[in-house]
Amino acid sequence: MLVLVLGALVILGAIYAEPVPPEKTVVVLPKAVVQRPPDETVVVLPSPDGHTGTVVVQRGGERHVLNQPFAASRLTGGHAEVRQSFAVTLEALPARPTTFLLYFVRGTDELTDESKQELKKILAELKRRGVPNIMVVGHTDTVGKLEANDLLSAQRAERMKGFLIEIGIPAGQIQTAGRGERELLVPTADNIDEPRNRRVEINVR
């Protein structure tokens, strides 16, 4: 009934309304555009040693304390929510690049007793990573001639490569290099016996 009445009024208006002058301009205003608030996500990632800190996210009157691995606070379209749904995704990502250090007995390619124990942990970690790409770099201290140290550092790197091959890492994915005494971990003068410089760096990515 309402539609019919309105229709009659429109018809009457059409009959009795004065014609619009041709020079008259009709302006149509655009509708207001409402912008959607941007999405925002805060995720707590554990450090390489497994430690997880605490992050406090404050949005207006809402306060979220994130203190668990992969805990997340998400703002979607202006509405906040807290969840822990990123663990599966992040676990599927490649492991982070890392570097392991092993130390040697002076003048040899034999590991120190402490590094022999550390080697077991390193090999277990590398097996867990699946099929990594590895760079093994040998180093020496400054005792001895430069050429002899170059050779010794290369021997140390090759010795470590052998251990990696034994646990199933393809030789083609292991690169080796000997830096001799050119890249000292602890800067010293020539002919200084510094155990921390007699090392191999295993860079994994």
Secondary structure, 3 states (H helix, E strand, C coil): CHHHHHHHHHHHHHHHCCCCCCCCCCCCCCCCCCCCCCCEEEECCCCCCCCCCCEEEEECCEEEEECCCCCEEEEECCEEEEECCCHHHHHCCCCCCEEEEEEECCCCCCECHHHHHHHHHHHHHHHHCCCCCEEEEECCCCCCCHHHHHHHHHHHHHHHHHHHHHCCCCHHHEEEEECCCCCCCCCCCCCCCCHHHCEEEEEEC
